[in-house]
């Protein structure tokens, strides 16, 4: 029975994470049409390829979409981060619980 509860939690939070990730990615893609924002929001592109590496919209890293979305529409990015943290905490909890259960059985 507990397995079903954890499975439902993982499934629900994973679907929430996927939905919020796709929404953030879509909202952040507006960066491509805002060249004046490239200087301030394209942090990962500058980090990976150099400070003056952005010549056109195709040079922008996909990770920069999340930075742009976090600046202009932070709700989906916060939801994505919270669901990812919940997945990590639940996974850790199950791992520790299982390890303790095995230690008691041995």
MONORHU-V35799 format. One record per pair of residues at least 12 apart in sequence whose ideal C-beta (glycine too) atoms are under 8 Angstrom apart, sorted by the first residue. I is the first residue (numbers start at 1). J is the second residue. D is the distance in Angstrom with one decimal. If there is no record, write none. Layout:
I|J|D + I|J|D
//
This chain:
6|90|7.2 + 6|94|6.4 + 9|90|6.1 + 10|87|7.2 + 10|90|6.7 + 13|83|5.1 + 13|86|5.1 + 13|87|5.5 + 13|90|7.3 + 14|83|7.9 + 14|87|6.7 + 16|79|7.0 + 16|83|4.7 + 17|80|6.2 + 17|83|4.1 + 17|84|5.9 + 17|87|6.6 + 20|76|5.0 + 20|77|7.7 + 20|79|4.2 + 20|80|4.0 + 20|83|6.3 + 21|80|5.2 + 23|76|4.4 + 24|65|7.4 + 24|66|5.7 + 24|69|4.5 + 24|70|7.8 + 24|73|7.8 + 24|76|4.4 + 24|77|5.0 + 24|80|5.5 + 25|62|7.4 + 25|65|5.4 + 25|66|7.0 + 25|69|7.5 + 27|65|7.9 + 27|68|7.9 + 27|69|4.5 + 27|72|7.3 + 27|73|4.8 + 27|76|6.3 + 28|64|7.3 + 28|65|3.0 + 28|66|5.5 + 28|67|7.3 + 28|68|4.4 + 28|69|3.6 + 29|65|5.5 + 30|68|6.8 + 30|72|7.5 + 31|60|6.4 + 31|64|6.2 + 31|65|6.0 + 31|68|4.0 + 32|57|4.3 + 32|60|6.6 + 33|57|7.6 + 34|68|7.9 + 35|57|7.6 + 37|68|6.7 + 38|54|5.1 + 38|60|6.8 + 41|64|6.0 + 41|67|5.2 + 41|68|4.4 + 41|71|6.2 + 42|54|5.7 + 42|60|5.5 + 42|61|7.2 + 42|64|4.6 + 42|67|7.6 + 43|64|6.5 + 43|67|5.5 + 44|61|4.5 + 44|63|4.1 + 44|64|5.1 + 44|67|7.0 + 45|59|6.5 + 45|60|5.4 + 45|61|4.5 + 45|64|5.6 + 48|61|6.3
//
